[in-house]
Amino acid sequence: MGSVVSQLSKPRVVNMSSPQAVFVQNVLKEHKVVIFSKSYCPYCTMAKEQFKKLNVPYHVIELEQRQDGDEIQNVLGQMTGGRTVPRCFIDGKFIGGGTDVKKMYETGALQKYFS
């Protein structure tokens, strides 16, 4: 029997052809801007605000409002290297979290995606 630490540090095995993985892939194809979020998360709000300032429509998936939110978060972890929210995508490409998107806005890098 291993220690709690060794049990927690085992990498998750994520089935990238699961319904949740297919859902994520389809959402990323269907929308230019996608934010995987939790409605109570201040970093998620921070990310959304940057797109609002640019009047850019974005598609939000509020993970805590879905029964499969944890599985979707596991898929995002496999795809992006992290499970934290928000997970922000433009044109299917992961661009970062809340502070990343805010910094991109402040430097003008975010605007370049929409000009």
N, C-alpha and C positions, 0 to 999 in steps of 0.2 A: 504494500500500500504506500503510495507516494505522499509527499507533503501537499498541503493546500497550494503552496506556491507553484509546485511542479504541475499540479492539475490545472491551475489557472493560466499558466504560460503556454499550454499546448495550443498550437495553431488550430483555428477552426477549419473544418473541412466544409467547403461551400460548393453545392451543386450548381454550377453555372448554367445548367439547362433546366433548373427548377422553374416553377411558375413565377416565383418572385424575381428570378434573374431575367426571365423573358419579359416580365412586366417592366422592369427597369430599362432594359434595352429598347423596348417599344416606346416608352415615354421619352427617352432621350432622342429617338428618331423623329417623334411627332412634334416636338417643341424645341424652339431655338434656345430658350433659357429654362432650365429646370433647377429647382431648389428642393432638396430633400431636407425636411425641417421638422422641428417639434414646436408647436404653437407657443409654448411657454418659454422658449429658449431666447435669451437676449442676443446671442450671436446670430441666430437665425433672423431676428428682427433687424439687426444691423445690416445683414446681407440684403434683405428685401428692400430696405430703405435706399440703398445705392441704386438699384434698378428703378425704383419709384422716382428718384431725382432725375433720372434720364428719360422718364416716361416710356420705359421699355417693359412690355408685357412679359410676365414670367409665369411658369406653371409650378405650383407648389404641391408637394406631397407631404402632408402632416403625418409623420410616422406613428405618433402615439394615438392617432385616430383610426388606425388600421389594425385588424387582428394579426396581420402578417408583417407588421412594422419591424419587429425584431429580426425576422428573416431577411427583409429588404435591407436592413442596416448591415447584416452580415454580408450580403451580396455587395453592397457599397464598400464595405471594408476590404473585400477581396479585390474589387476593381480599383480602388483608390489608395489602398494602404492604410486607411483609417476609418473608424466607425463613428467618429464624432459628427455632430450636426452643427451647422448646415454642411451639406455636400452640394456644391454649386457647379453646374455644368452650362457651357455655352457650346452650341453645335455639337453636342455629344462628348465634348472634351471637359474633363474635370479641371476647374480653375481654382479651387480652394474652398476655404471656409469663410466665416464672417469677417475676420480681420484681414484676410487676403483680399476679399472683394472690396472692402473699404479702402485698403491701400491702393488697389488698382484704380478705384474711382479717383482718389486724391492725386494720383500721378498721371491720370489721363489715359491709362492703359485700358480701362474698361470701356471707355467711350469709343475706342478704335474698333471694337467688335461691331458697332452699330452705325458707323459712318459710311 
